[in-house]
């Protein structure tokens, strides 16, 4: 007996493939935007973990990391 979850996923993929190309492209576009938002959120949290919140004077890691432009400066050595 086949696993029900695999059957459901196959039906969803088959449904997508049968849709017009415009709908397929729109779904891909939304998926990419969601991925971009999630990646930006993860990176921003990592930066905050190293440098503290924007404009905050409470700096973690003995003030070793700073925000510069859109990223962080990591000391060498």
PDB file of N, CA, C, O and CB in Angstrom:
ATOM      1  N   UNK A   1       0.848  -1.195   0.000  1.00  0.00           N
ATOM      2  CA  UNK A   1       0.000   0.000   0.000  1.00  0.00           C
ATOM      3  C   UNK A   1       0.886   1.250   0.000  1.00  0.00           C
ATOM      4  O   UNK A   1       1.820   1.362   0.794  1.00  0.00           O
ATOM      5  CB  UNK A   1      -0.961   0.003   1.235  1.00  0.00           C
ATOM      6  N   UNK A   2       0.584   2.166  -0.884  1.00  0.00           N
ATOM      7  CA  UNK A   2       1.383   3.375  -1.036  1.00  0.00           C
ATOM      8  C   UNK A   2       1.070   4.365   0.083  1.00  0.00           C
ATOM      9  O   UNK A   2      -0.065   4.462   0.549  1.00  0.00           O
ATOM     10  CB  UNK A   2       1.131   4.020  -2.409  1.00  0.00           C
ATOM     11  N   UNK A   3       2.091   5.089   0.497  1.00  0.00           N
ATOM     12  CA  UNK A   3       1.946   6.105   1.527  1.00  0.00           C
ATOM     13  C   UNK A   3       1.012   7.212   1.023  1.00  0.00           C
ATOM     14  O   UNK A   3       1.194   7.730  -0.079  1.00  0.00           O
ATOM     15  CB  UNK A   3       3.333   6.688   1.926  1.00  0.00           C
ATOM     16  N   UNK A   4       0.003   7.573   1.845  1.00  0.00           N
ATOM     17  CA  UNK A   4      -0.987   8.583   1.439  1.00  0.00           C
ATOM     18  C   UNK A   4      -0.348   9.943   1.176  1.00  0.00           C
ATOM     19  O   UNK A   4      -0.757  10.645   0.251  1.00  0.00           O
ATOM     20  CB  UNK A   4      -2.061   8.724   2.511  1.00  0.00           C
ATOM     21  N   UNK A   5       0.659  10.330   1.983  1.00  0.00           N
ATOM     22  CA  UNK A   5       1.263  11.654   1.802  1.00  0.00           C
ATOM     23  C   UNK A   5       1.928  11.771   0.432  1.00  0.00           C
ATOM     24  O   UNK A   5       1.872  12.838  -0.178  1.00  0.00           O
ATOM     25  CB  UNK A   5       2.291  11.931   2.911  1.00  0.00           C
ATOM     26  N   UNK A   6       2.554  10.711  -0.065  1.00  0.00           N
ATOM     27  CA  UNK A   6       3.161  10.741  -1.399  1.00  0.00           C
ATOM     28  C   UNK A   6       2.090  10.896  -2.466  1.00  0.00           C
ATOM     29  O   UNK A   6       2.279  11.616  -3.445  1.00  0.00           O
ATOM     30  CB  UNK A   6       3.983   9.464  -1.654  1.00  0.00           C
ATOM     31  N   UNK A   7       0.973  10.222  -2.275  1.00  0.00           N
ATOM     32  CA  UNK A   7      -0.125  10.307  -3.237  1.00  0.00           C
ATOM     33  C   UNK A   7      -0.649  11.737  -3.312  1.00  0.00           C
ATOM     34  O   UNK A   7      -0.891  12.260  -4.400  1.00  0.00           O
ATOM     35  CB  UNK A   7      -1.263   9.336  -2.853  1.00  0.00           C
ATOM     36  N   UNK A   8      -0.820  12.359  -2.164  1.00  0.00           N
ATOM     37  CA  UNK A   8      -1.330  13.730  -2.119  1.00  0.00           C
ATOM     38  C   UNK A   8      -0.345  14.680  -2.807  1.00  0.00           C
ATOM     39  O   UNK A   8      -0.766  15.543  -3.578  1.00  0.00           O
ATOM     40  CB  UNK A   8      -1.577  14.174  -0.653  1.00  0.00           C
ATOM     41  N   UNK A   9       0.939  14.539  -2.545  1.00  0.00           N
ATOM     42  CA  UNK A   9       1.944  15.405  -3.166  1.00  0.00           C
ATOM     43  C   UNK A   9       1.941  15.236  -4.677  1.00  0.00           C
ATOM     44  O   UNK A   9       2.047  16.220  -5.409  1.00  0.00           O
ATOM     45  CB  UNK A   9       3.339  15.101  -2.604  1.00  0.00           C
ATOM     46  N   UNK A  10       1.822  14.018  -5.146  1.00  0.00           N
ATOM     47  CA  UNK A  10       1.790  13.778  -6.590  1.00  0.00           C
ATOM     48  C   UNK A  10       0.590  14.461  -7.226  1.00  0.00           C
ATOM     49  O   UNK A  10       0.705  15.067  -8.291  1.00  0.00           O
ATOM     50  CB  UNK A  10       1.756  12.274  -6.887  1.00  0.00           C
ATOM     51  N   UNK A  11      -0.549  14.364  -6.577  1.00  0.00           N
ATOM     52  CA  UNK A  11      -1.749  15.006  -7.128  1.00  0.00           C
ATOM     53  C   UNK A  11      -1.550  16.516  -7.200  1.00  0.00           C
ATOM     54  O   UNK A  11      -1.967  17.151  -8.169  1.00  0.00           O
ATOM     55  CB  UNK A  11      -2.996  14.669  -6.272  1.00  0.00           C
ATOM     56  N   UNK A  12      -0.920  17.092  -6.188  1.00  0.00           N
ATOM     57  CA  UNK A  12      -0.702  18.537  -6.198  1.00  0.00           C
ATOM     58  C   UNK A  12       0.253  18.939  -7.312  1.00  0.00           C
ATOM     59  O   UNK A  12       0.034  19.947  -7.983  1.00  0.00           O
ATOM     60  CB  UNK A  12      -0.159  19.004  -4.847  1.00  0.00           C
ATOM     61  N   UNK A  13       1.303  18.163  -7.513  1.00  0.00           N
ATOM     62  CA  UNK A  13       2.241  18.473  -8.582  1.00  0.00           C
ATOM     63  C   UNK A  13       1.568  18.303  -9.939  1.00  0.00           C
ATOM     64  O   UNK A  13       1.750  19.129 -10.834  1.00  0.00           O
ATOM     65  CB  UNK A  13       3.491  17.580  -8.485  1.00  0.00           C
ATOM     66  N   UNK A  14       0.811  17.259 -10.090  1.00  0.00           N
ATOM     67  CA  UNK A  14       0.090  17.058 -11.352  1.00  0.00           C
ATOM     68  C   UNK A  14      -0.874  18.199 -11.605  1.00  0.00           C
ATOM     69  O   UNK A  14      -1.018  18.647 -12.743  1.00  0.00           O
ATOM     70  CB  UNK A  14      -0.667  15.723 -11.340  1.00  0.00           C
ATOM     71  N   UNK A  15      -1.535  18.676 -10.564  1.00  0.00           N
ATOM     72  CA  UNK A  15      -2.451  19.807 -10.722  1.00  0.00           C
ATOM     73  C   UNK A  15      -1.685  21.029 -11.224  1.00  0.00           C
ATOM     74  O   UNK A  15      -2.139  21.723 -12.133  1.00  0.00           O
ATOM     75  CB  UNK A  15      -3.167  20.126  -9.384  1.00  0.00           C
ATOM     76  N   UNK A  16      -0.530  21.285 -10.631  1.00  0.00           N
ATOM     77  CA  UNK A  16       0.266  22.449 -11.020  1.00  0.00           C
ATOM     78  C   UNK A  16       0.716  22.350 -12.470  1.00  0.00           C
ATOM     79  O   UNK A  16       0.664  23.332 -13.211  1.00  0.00           O
ATOM     80  CB  UNK A  16       1.480  22.595 -10.105  1.00  0.00           C
ATOM     81  N   UNK A  17       1.151  21.182 -12.866  1.00  0.00           N
ATOM     82  CA  UNK A  17       1.630  20.987 -14.233  1.00  0.00           C
ATOM     83  C   UNK A  17       0.518  21.200 -15.252  1.00  0.00           C
ATOM     84  O   UNK A  17       0.790  21.624 -16.375  1.00  0.00           O
ATOM     85  CB  UNK A  17       2.218  19.592 -14.391  1.00  0.00           C
ATOM     86  N   UNK A  18      -0.717  20.917 -14.890  1.00  0.00           N
ATOM     87  CA  UNK A  18      -1.834  21.079 -15.827  1.00  0.00           C
ATOM     88  C   UNK A  18      -2.323  22.518 -15.927  1.00  0.00           C
ATOM     89  O   UNK A  18      -3.169  22.824 -16.767  1.00  0.00           O
ATOM     90  CB  UNK A  18      -2.982  20.192 -15.415  1.00  0.00           C
ATOM     91  N   UNK A  19      -1.803  23.401 -15.087  1.00  0.00           N
ATOM     92  CA  UNK A  19      -2.241  24.798 -15.112  1.00  0.00           C
ATOM     93  C   UNK A  19      -1.537  25.560 -16.234  1.00  0.00           C
ATOM     94  O   UNK A  19      -0.464  25.156 -16.684  1.00  0.00           O
ATOM     95  CB  UNK A  19      -1.967  25.476 -13.751  1.00  0.00           C
ATOM     96  N   UNK A  20      -2.140  26.663 -16.686  1.00  0.00           N
ATOM     97  CA  UNK A  20      -1.485  27.486 -17.713  1.00  0.00           C
ATOM     98  C   UNK A  20      -0.125  27.993 -17.217  1.00  0.00           C
ATOM     99  O   UNK A  20       0.088  28.133 -16.013  1.00  0.00           O
ATOM    100  CB  UNK A  20      -2.391  28.682 -18.106  1.00  0.00           C
ATOM    101  N   UNK A  21       0.761  28.258 -18.121  1.00  0.00           N
ATOM    102  CA  UNK A  21       2.119  28.688 -17.791  1.00  0.00           C
ATOM    103  C   UNK A  21       2.117  29.966 -16.951  1.00  0.00           C
ATOM    104  O   UNK A  21       2.996  30.144 -16.108  1.00  0.00           O
ATOM    105  CB  UNK A  21       2.928  28.905 -19.069  1.00  0.00           C
ATOM    106  N   UNK A  22       1.156  30.851 -17.164  1.00  0.00           N
ATOM    107  CA  UNK A  22       1.088  32.095 -16.383  1.00  0.00           C
ATOM    108  C   UNK A  22       0.898  31.795 -14.900  1.00  0.00           C
ATOM    109  O   UNK A  22       1.526  32.428 -14.052  1.00  0.00           O
ATOM    110  CB  UNK A  22      -0.059  32.992 -16.892  1.00  0.00           C
ATOM    111  N   UNK A  23       0.038  30.837 -14.588  1.00  0.00           N
ATOM    112  CA  UNK A  23      -0.207  30.465 -13.190  1.00  0.00           C
ATOM    113  C   UNK A  23       1.033  29.801 -12.602  1.00  0.00           C
ATOM    114  O   UNK A  23       1.405  30.073 -11.461  1.00  0.00           O
ATOM    115  CB  UNK A  23      -1.430  29.518 -13.078  1.00  0.00           C
ATOM    116  N   UNK A  24       1.669  28.936 -13.378  1.00  0.00           N
ATOM    117  CA  UNK A  24       2.889  28.287 -12.903  1.00  0.00           C
ATOM    118  C   UNK A  24       3.966  29.327 -12.585  1.00  0.00           C
ATOM    119  O   UNK A  24       4.616  29.247 -11.543  1.00  0.00           O
ATOM    120  CB  UNK A  24       3.407  27.283 -13.951  1.00  0.00           C
ATOM    121  N   UNK A  25       4.153  30.287 -13.464  1.00  0.00           N
ATOM    122  CA  UNK A  25       5.165  31.329 -13.251  1.00  0.00           C
ATOM    123  C   UNK A  25       4.824  32.209 -12.057  1.00  0.00           C
ATOM    124  O   UNK A  25       5.713  32.610 -11.306  1.00  0.00           O
ATOM    125  CB  UNK A  25       5.309  32.193 -14.501  1.00  0.00           C
ATOM    126  N   UNK A  26       3.554  32.508 -11.878  1.00  0.00           N
ATOM    127  CA  UNK A  26       3.133  33.319 -10.736  1.00  0.00           C
ATOM    128  C   UNK A  26       3.424  32.602  -9.421  1.00  0.00           C
ATOM    129  O   UNK A  26       3.893  33.224  -8.468  1.00  0.00           O
ATOM    130  CB  UNK A  26       1.638  33.651 -10.836  1.00  0.00           C
ATOM    131  N   UNK A  27       3.152  31.318  -9.363  1.00  0.00           N
ATOM    132  CA  UNK A  27       3.438  30.531  -8.158  1.00  0.00           C
ATOM    133  C   UNK A  27       4.939  30.490  -7.874  1.00  0.00           C
ATOM    134  O   UNK A  27       5.361  30.619  -6.725  1.00  0.00           O
ATOM    135  CB  UNK A  27       2.890  29.099  -8.307  1.00  0.00           C
ATOM    136  N   UNK A  28       5.732  30.311  -8.910  1.00  0.00           N
ATOM    137  CA  UNK A  28       7.186  30.298  -8.732  1.00  0.00           C
ATOM    138  C   UNK A  28       7.660  31.661  -8.236  1.00  0.00           C
ATOM    139  O   UNK A  28       8.523  31.739  -7.361  1.00  0.00           O
ATOM    140  CB  UNK A  28       7.901  29.925 -10.057  1.00  0.00           C
ATOM    141  N   UNK A  29       7.107  32.716  -8.783  1.00  0.00           N
ATOM    142  CA  UNK A  29       7.470  34.072  -8.378  1.00  0.00           C
ATOM    143  C   UNK A  29       7.184  34.292  -6.889  1.00  0.00           C
ATOM    144  O   UNK A  29       8.018  34.847  -6.173  1.00  0.00           O
ATOM    145  CB  UNK A  29       6.706  35.106  -9.224  1.00  0.00           C
ATOM    146  N   UNK A  30       6.018  33.863  -6.427  1.00  0.00           N
ATOM    147  CA  UNK A  30       5.672  34.016  -5.013  1.00  0.00           C
ATOM    148  C   UNK A  30       6.592  33.171  -4.137  1.00  0.00           C
ATOM    149  O   UNK A  30       7.005  33.607  -3.062  1.00  0.00           O
ATOM    150  CB  UNK A  30       4.203  33.624  -4.771  1.00  0.00           C
ATOM    151  N   UNK A  31       6.905  31.986  -4.590  1.00  0.00           N
ATOM    152  CA  UNK A  31       7.798  31.107  -3.831  1.00  0.00           C
ATOM    153  C   UNK A  31       9.170  31.763  -3.667  1.00  0.00           C
ATOM    154  O   UNK A  31       9.741  31.742  -2.577  1.00  0.00           O
ATOM    155  CB  UNK A  31       7.937  29.731  -4.532  1.00  0.00           C
ATOM    156  N   UNK A  32       9.693  32.339  -4.734  1.00  0.00           N
ATOM    157  CA  UNK A  32      11.001  32.984  -4.673  1.00  0.00           C
ATOM    158  C   UNK A  32      10.970  34.187  -3.730  1.00  0.00           C
ATOM    159  O   UNK A  32      11.927  34.418  -2.992  1.00  0.00           O
ATOM    160  CB  UNK A  32      11.449  33.420  -6.076  1.00  0.00           C
ATOM    161  N   UNK A  33       9.896  34.940  -3.749  1.00  0.00           N
ATOM    162  CA  UNK A  33       9.786  36.111  -2.871  1.00  0.00           C
ATOM    163  C   UNK A  33       9.733  35.683  -1.401  1.00  0.00           C
ATOM    164  O   UNK A  33      10.353  36.321  -0.549  1.00  0.00           O
ATOM    165  CB  UNK A  33       8.531  36.940  -3.230  1.00  0.00           C
ATOM    166  N   UNK A  34       9.008  34.625  -1.104  1.00  0.00           N
ATOM    167  CA  UNK A  34       8.938  34.118   0.264  1.00  0.00           C
ATOM    168  C   UNK A  34      10.317  33.639   0.713  1.00  0.00           C
ATOM    169  O   UNK A  34      10.727  33.911   1.842  1.00  0.00           O
ATOM    170  CB  UNK A  34       7.904  32.971   0.370  1.00  0.00           C
ATOM    171  N   UNK A  35      11.028  32.936  -0.150  1.00  0.00           N
ATOM    172  CA  UNK A  35      12.389  32.482   0.172  1.00  0.00           C
ATOM    173  C   UNK A  35      13.297  33.681   0.446  1.00  0.00           C
ATOM    174  O   UNK A  35      14.070  33.668   1.404  1.00  0.00           O
ATOM    175  CB  UNK A  35      12.970  31.623  -0.984  1.00  0.00           C
ATOM    176  N   UNK A  36      13.206  34.708  -0.385  1.00  0.00           N
ATOM    177  CA  UNK A  36      14.021  35.907  -0.200  1.00  0.00           C
ATOM    178  C   UNK A  36      13.716  36.569   1.147  1.00  0.00           C
ATOM    179  O   UNK A  36      14.639  36.978   1.852  1.00  0.00           O
ATOM    180  CB  UNK A  36      13.778  36.902  -1.351  1.00  0.00           C
ATOM    181  N   UNK A  37      12.457  36.677   1.508  1.00  0.00           N
ATOM    182  CA  UNK A  37      12.085  37.270   2.794  1.00  0.00           C
ATOM    183  C   UNK A  37      12.627  36.456   3.965  1.00  0.00           C
ATOM    184  O   UNK A  37      13.131  37.016   4.939  1.00  0.00           O
ATOM    185  CB  UNK A  37      10.566  37.386   2.901  1.00  0.00           C
ATOM    186  N   UNK A  38      12.520  35.136   3.864  1.00  0.00           N
ATOM    187  CA  UNK A  38      13.021  34.272   4.940  1.00  0.00           C
ATOM    188  C   UNK A  38      14.541  34.392   5.077  1.00  0.00           C
ATOM    189  O   UNK A  38      15.053  34.484   6.193  1.00  0.00           O
ATOM    190  CB  UNK A  38      12.628  32.803   4.677  1.00  0.00           C
ATOM    191  N   UNK A  39      15.258  34.392   3.969  1.00  0.00           N
ATOM    192  CA  UNK A  39      16.717  34.514   4.010  1.00  0.00           C
ATOM    193  C   UNK A  39      17.121  35.849   4.615  1.00  0.00           C
ATOM    194  O   UNK A  39      18.018  35.898   5.457  1.00  0.00           O
ATOM    195  CB  UNK A  39      17.317  34.365   2.599  1.00  0.00           C
ATOM    196  N   UNK A  40      16.474  36.934   4.198  1.00  0.00           N
ATOM    197  CA  UNK A  40      16.781  38.254   4.757  1.00  0.00           C
ATOM    198  C   UNK A  40      16.521  38.295   6.256  1.00  0.00           C
ATOM    199  O   UNK A  40      17.293  38.901   6.999  1.00  0.00           O
ATOM    200  CB  UNK A  40      15.956  39.335   4.056  1.00  0.00           C
ATOM    201  N   UNK A  41      15.453  37.665   6.707  1.00  0.00           N
ATOM    202  CA  UNK A  41      15.134  37.624   8.124  1.00  0.00           C
ATOM    203  C   UNK A  41      16.203  36.857   8.910  1.00  0.00           C
ATOM    204  O   UNK A  41      16.619  37.294   9.983  1.00  0.00           O
ATOM    205  CB  UNK A  41      13.761  36.986   8.335  1.00  0.00           C
ATOM    206  N   UNK A  42      16.640  35.730   8.382  1.00  0.00           N
ATOM    207  CA  UNK A  42      17.673  34.929   9.044  1.00  0.00           C
ATOM    208  C   UNK A  42      18.986  35.712   9.119  1.00  0.00           C
ATOM    209  O   UNK A  42      19.641  35.731  10.161  1.00  0.00           O
ATOM    210  CB  UNK A  42      17.887  33.590   8.296  1.00  0.00           C
ATOM    211  N   UNK A  43      19.364  36.349   8.023  1.00  0.00           N
ATOM    212  CA  UNK A  43      20.613  37.120   8.009  1.00  0.00           C
ATOM    213  C   UNK A  43      20.530  38.284   8.985  1.00  0.00           C
ATOM    214  O   UNK A  43      21.481  38.538   9.724  1.00  0.00           O
ATOM    215  CB  UNK A  43      20.919  37.638   6.589  1.00  0.00           C
ATOM    216  N   UNK A  44      19.414  38.991   8.999  1.00  0.00           N
ATOM    217  CA  UNK A  44      19.255  40.125   9.919  1.00  0.00           C
ATOM    218  C   UNK A  44      19.361  39.664  11.367  1.00  0.00           C
ATOM    219  O   UNK A  44      19.956  40.362  12.188  1.00  0.00           O
ATOM    220  CB  UNK A  44      17.904  40.827   9.686  1.00  0.00           C
ATOM    221  N   UNK A  45      18.798  38.509  11.698  1.00  0.00           N
ATOM    222  CA  UNK A  45      18.891  37.996  13.059  1.00  0.00           C
ATOM    223  C   UNK A  45      20.333  37.659  13.413  1.00  0.00           C
ATOM    224  O   UNK A  45      20.775  37.930  14.530  1.00  0.00           O
ATOM    225  CB  UNK A  45      18.002  36.763  13.228  1.00  0.00           C
ATOM    226  N   UNK A  46      21.069  37.072  12.474  1.00  0.00           N
ATOM    227  CA  UNK A  46      22.485  36.768  12.698  1.00  0.00           C
ATOM    228  C   UNK A  46      23.276  38.047  12.946  1.00  0.00           C
ATOM    229  O   UNK A  46      24.110  38.098  13.849  1.00  0.00           O
ATOM    230  CB  UNK A  46      23.072  36.004  11.495  1.00  0.00           C
ATOM    231  N   UNK A  47      23.016  39.081  12.147  1.00  0.00           N
ATOM    232  CA  UNK A  47      23.711  40.359  12.317  1.00  0.00           C
ATOM    233  C   UNK A  47      23.397  40.936  13.693  1.00  0.00           C
ATOM    234  O   UNK A  47      24.296  41.414  14.385  1.00  0.00           O
ATOM    235  CB  UNK A  47      23.308  41.361  11.201  1.00  0.00           C
ATOM    236  N   UNK A  48      22.132  40.897  14.094  1.00  0.00           N
ATOM    237  CA  UNK A  48      21.746  41.410  15.413  1.00  0.00           C
ATOM    238  C   UNK A  48      22.409  40.621  16.537  1.00  0.00           C
ATOM    239  O   UNK A  48      22.782  41.195  17.560  1.00  0.00           O
ATOM    240  CB  UNK A  48      20.226  41.367  15.575  1.00  0.00           C
ATOM    241  N   UNK A  49      22.555  39.320  16.358  1.00  0.00           N
ATOM    242  CA  UNK A  49      23.218  38.499  17.371  1.00  0.00           C
ATOM    243  C   UNK A  49      24.672  38.926  17.560  1.00  0.00           C
ATOM    244  O   UNK A  49      25.189  38.891  18.676  1.00  0.00           O
ATOM    245  CB  UNK A  49      23.150  37.018  16.984  1.00  0.00           C
ATOM    246  N   UNK A  50      25.332  39.328  16.473  1.00  0.00           N
ATOM    247  CA  UNK A  50      26.731  39.744  16.562  1.00  0.00           C
ATOM    248  C   UNK A  50      26.884  41.203  16.970  1.00  0.00           C
ATOM    249  O   UNK A  50      27.763  41.529  17.768  1.00  0.00           O
ATOM    250  CB  UNK A  50      27.420  39.517  15.241  1.00  0.00           C
ATOM    251  N   UNK A  51      26.046  42.083  16.437  1.00  0.00           N
ATOM    252  CA  UNK A  51      26.266  43.525  16.601  1.00  0.00           C
ATOM    253  C   UNK A  51      25.289  44.203  17.544  1.00  0.00           C
ATOM    254  O   UNK A  51      25.514  45.353  17.920  1.00  0.00           O
ATOM    255  CB  UNK A  51      26.193  44.192  15.276  1.00  0.00           C
ATOM    256  N   UNK A  52      24.214  43.537  17.939  1.00  0.00           N
ATOM    257  CA  UNK A  52      23.165  44.176  18.710  1.00  0.00           C
ATOM    258  C   UNK A  52      22.163  44.847  17.787  1.00  0.00           C
ATOM    259  O   UNK A  52      22.365  44.898  16.574  1.00  0.00           O
ATOM    260  CB  UNK A  52      23.755  45.189  19.684  1.00  0.00           C
ATOM    261  N   UNK A  53      21.104  45.353  18.350  1.00  0.00           N
ATOM    262  CA  UNK A  53      20.069  46.018  17.550  1.00  0.00           C
ATOM    263  C   UNK A  53      20.618  47.303  16.933  1.00  0.00           C
ATOM    264  O   UNK A  53      21.563  47.892  17.457  1.00  0.00           O
ATOM    265  CB  UNK A  53      18.824  46.329  18.417  1.00  0.00           C
ATOM    266  N   UNK A  54      20.028  47.734  15.828  1.00  0.00           N
ATOM    267  CA  UNK A  54      20.431  48.984  15.187  1.00  0.00           C
ATOM    268  C   UNK A  54      20.309  50.130  16.183  1.00  0.00           C
ATOM    269  O   UNK A  54      19.343  50.203  16.944  1.00  0.00           O
ATOM    270  CB  UNK A  54      19.571  49.263  13.926  1.00  0.00           C
ATOM    271  N   UNK A  55      21.289  51.016  16.174  1.00  0.00           N
ATOM    272  CA  UNK A  55      21.325  52.231  16.989  1.00  0.00           C
ATOM    273  C   UNK A  55      21.389  51.958  18.483  1.00  0.00           C
ATOM    274  O   UNK A  55      21.201  52.877  19.280  1.00  0.00           O
ATOM    275  CB  UNK A  55      20.124  53.070  16.695  1.00  0.00           C
ATOM    276  N   UNK A  56      21.647  50.730  18.879  1.00  0.00           N
ATOM    277  CA  UNK A  56      21.745  50.395  20.296  1.00  0.00           C
ATOM    278  C   UNK A  56      23.179  50.572  20.772  1.00  0.00           C
ATOM    279  O   UNK A  56      24.128  50.325  20.028  1.00  0.00           O
ATOM    280  CB  UNK A  56      21.264  48.950  20.552  1.00  0.00           C
ATOM    281  N   UNK A  57      23.325  51.002  22.015  1.00  0.00           N
ATOM    282  CA  UNK A  57      24.658  51.125  22.603  1.00  0.00           C
ATOM    283  C   UNK A  57      25.032  49.864  23.380  1.00  0.00           C
ATOM    284  O   UNK A  57      26.155  49.748  23.871  1.00  0.00           O
ATOM    285  CB  UNK A  57      24.724  52.353  23.523  1.00  0.00           C
ATOM    286  N   UNK A  58      24.102  48.926  23.492  1.00  0.00           N
ATOM    287  CA  UNK A  58      24.377  47.652  24.143  1.00  0.00           C
ATOM    288  C   UNK A  58      24.941  46.700  23.098  1.00  0.00           C
ATOM    289  O   UNK A  58      24.190  46.113  22.318  1.00  0.00           O
ATOM    290  CB  UNK A  58      23.091  47.062  24.811  1.00  0.00           C
ATOM    291  N   UNK A  59      26.255  46.546  23.081  1.00  0.00           N
ATOM    292  CA  UNK A  59      26.920  45.736  22.065  1.00  0.00           C
ATOM    293  C   UNK A  59      27.362  44.398  22.660  1.00  0.00           C
ATOM    294  O   UNK A  59      28.131  44.365  23.621  1.00  0.00           O
ATOM    295  CB  UNK A  59      28.133  46.491  21.477  1.00  0.00           C
ATOM    296  N   UNK A  60      26.876  43.307  22.091  1.00  0.00           N
ATOM    297  CA  UNK A  60      27.347  41.998  22.553  1.00  0.00           C
ATOM    298  C   UNK A  60      28.776  41.721  22.078  1.00  0.00           C
ATOM    299  O   UNK A  60      29.312  42.483  21.273  1.00  0.00           O
ATOM    300  CB  UNK A  60      26.405  40.888  22.056  1.00  0.00           C
ATOM    301  N   UNK A  61      29.378  40.680  22.548  1.00  0.00           N
ATOM    302  CA  UNK A  61      30.721  40.242  22.125  1.00  0.00           C
ATOM    303  C   UNK A  61      31.775  41.322  22.364  1.00  0.00           C
ATOM    304  O   UNK A  61      32.666  41.513  21.536  1.00  0.00           O
ATOM    305  CB  UNK A  61      30.708  39.857  20.641  1.00  0.00           C
ATOM    306  N   UNK A  62      31.679  42.027  23.492  1.00  0.00           N
ATOM    307  CA  UNK A  62      32.653  43.058  23.868  1.00  0.00           C
ATOM    308  C   UNK A  62      32.872  44.095  22.770  1.00  0.00           C
ATOM    309  O   UNK A  62      33.987  44.584  22.586  1.00  0.00           O
ATOM    310  CB  UNK A  62      33.976  42.412  24.218  1.00  0.00           C
ATOM    311  N   UNK A  63      31.810  44.428  22.043  1.00  0.00           N
ATOM    312  CA  UNK A  63      31.839  45.466  21.004  1.00  0.00           C
ATOM    313  C   UNK A  63      32.840  45.138  19.881  1.00  0.00           C
ATOM    314  O   UNK A  63      33.412  46.046  19.279  1.00  0.00           O
ATOM    315  CB  UNK A  63      32.192  46.820  21.630  1.00  0.00           C
ATOM    316  N   UNK A  64      33.048  43.845  19.603  1.00  0.00           N
ATOM    317  CA  UNK A  64      34.002  43.430  18.571  1.00  0.00           C
ATOM    318  C   UNK A  64      33.435  43.547  17.162  1.00  0.00           C
ATOM    319  O   UNK A  64      34.203  43.621  16.203  1.00  0.00           O
ATOM    320  CB  UNK A  64      34.439  42.007  18.818  1.00  0.00           C
ATOM    321  N   UNK A  65      32.117  43.567  17.009  1.00  0.00           N
ATOM    322  CA  UNK A  65      31.501  43.591  15.690  1.00  0.00           C
ATOM    323  C   UNK A  65      30.701  44.871  15.517  1.00  0.00           C
ATOM    324  O   UNK A  65      30.086  45.360  16.465  1.00  0.00           O
ATOM    325  CB  UNK A  65      30.601  42.360  15.483  1.00  0.00           C
ATOM    326  N   UNK A  66      30.713  45.418  14.292  1.00  0.00           N
ATOM    327  CA  UNK A  66      29.994  46.657  14.002  1.00  0.00           C
ATOM    328  C   UNK A  66      29.220  46.507  12.709  1.00  0.00           C
ATOM    329  O   UNK A  66      29.579  45.716  11.837  1.00  0.00           O
ATOM    330  CB  UNK A  66      30.963  47.853  13.915  1.00  0.00           C
ATOM    331  N   UNK A  67      28.158  47.278  12.601  1.00  0.00           N
ATOM    332  CA  UNK A  67      27.407  47.330  11.345  1.00  0.00           C
ATOM    333  C   UNK A  67      28.090  48.337  10.437  1.00  0.00           C
ATOM    334  O   UNK A  67      28.443  49.434  10.870  1.00  0.00           O
ATOM    335  CB  UNK A  67      25.901  47.711  11.583  1.00  0.00           C
ATOM    336  N   UNK A  68      28.276  47.961   9.172  1.00  0.00           N
ATOM    337  CA  UNK A  68      28.823  48.862   8.162  1.00  0.00           C
ATOM    338  C   UNK A  68      27.990  48.670   6.913  1.00  0.00           C
ATOM    339  O   UNK A  68      28.051  47.613   6.286  1.00  0.00           O
ATOM    340  CB  UNK A  68      30.351  48.589   7.887  1.00  0.00           C
ATOM    341  N   UNK A  69      27.229  49.654   6.548  1.00  0.00           N
ATOM    342  CA  UNK A  69      26.383  49.549   5.362  1.00  0.00           C
ATOM    343  C   UNK A  69      25.313  48.504   5.588  1.00  0.00           C
ATOM    344  O   UNK A  69      24.529  48.606   6.532  1.00  0.00           O
ATOM    345  CB  UNK A  69      27.216  49.204   4.117  1.00  0.00           C
ATOM    346  N   UNK A  70      25.275  47.488   4.718  1.00  0.00           N
ATOM    347  CA  UNK A  70      24.239  46.479   4.806  1.00  0.00           C
ATOM    348  C   UNK A  70      24.711  45.183   5.438  1.00  0.00           C
ATOM    349  O   UNK A  70      23.932  44.236   5.547  1.00  0.00           O
ATOM    350  CB  UNK A  70      23.701  46.200   3.455  1.00  0.00           C
ATOM    351  N   UNK A  71      25.948  45.118   5.853  1.00  0.00           N
ATOM    352  CA  UNK A  71      26.477  43.871   6.422  1.00  0.00           C
ATOM    353  C   UNK A  71      27.132  44.134   7.757  1.00  0.00           C
ATOM    354  O   UNK A  71      26.799  45.101   8.443  1.00  0.00           O
ATOM    355  CB  UNK A  71      27.481  43.215   5.467  1.00  0.00           C
ATOM    356  N   UNK A  72      28.058  43.278   8.126  1.00  0.00           N
ATOM    357  CA  UNK A  72      28.802  43.478   9.364  1.00  0.00           C
ATOM    358  C   UNK A  72      30.276  43.386   9.049  1.00  0.00           C
ATOM    359  O   UNK A  72      30.685  42.735   8.087  1.00  0.00           O
ATOM    360  CB  UNK A  72      28.397  42.441  10.449  1.00  0.00           C
ATOM    361  N   UNK A  73      31.075  44.054   9.880  1.00  0.00           N
ATOM    362  CA  UNK A  73      32.523  43.961   9.756  1.00  0.00           C
ATOM    363  C   UNK A  73      33.001  42.960  10.796  1.00  0.00           C
ATOM    364  O   UNK A  73      32.749  43.126  11.989  1.00  0.00           O
ATOM    365  CB  UNK A  73      33.215  45.362   9.942  1.00  0.00           C
ATOM    366  N   UNK A  74      33.682  41.934  10.348  1.00  0.00           N
ATOM    367  CA  UNK A  74      34.201  40.915  11.256  1.00  0.00           C
ATOM    368  C   UNK A  74      35.698  41.143  11.392  1.00  0.00           C
ATOM    369  O   UNK A  74      36.414  41.180  10.392  1.00  0.00           O
ATOM    370  CB  UNK A  74      33.888  39.462  10.741  1.00  0.00           C
ATOM    371  N   UNK A  75      36.181  41.299  12.632  1.00  0.00           N
ATOM    372  CA  UNK A  75      37.604  41.575  12.814  1.00  0.00           C
ATOM    373  C   UNK A  75      38.463  40.402  12.374  1.00  0.00           C
ATOM    374  O   UNK A  75      38.069  39.245  12.520  1.00  0.00           O
ATOM    375  CB  UNK A  75      37.895  41.910  14.268  1.00  0.00           C
ATOM    376  N   UNK A  76      39.619  40.699  11.844  1.00  0.00           N
ATOM    377  CA  UNK A  76      40.565  39.660  11.451  1.00  0.00           C
ATOM    378  C   UNK A  76      41.502  39.388  12.609  1.00  0.00           C
ATOM    379  O   UNK A  76      42.198  40.293  13.071  1.00  0.00           O
ATOM    380  CB  UNK A  76      41.360  40.070  10.183  1.00  0.00           C
ATOM    381  N   UNK A  77      41.528  38.180  13.073  1.00  0.00           N
ATOM    382  CA  UNK A  77      42.470  37.796  14.125  1.00  0.00           C
ATOM    383  C   UNK A  77      41.934  37.899  15.442  1.00  0.00           C
ATOM    384  O   UNK A  77      42.627  37.605  16.416  1.00  0.00           O
ATOM    385  CB  UNK A  77      43.653  38.574  14.073  1.00  0.00           C
TER     386      UNK A  77
END
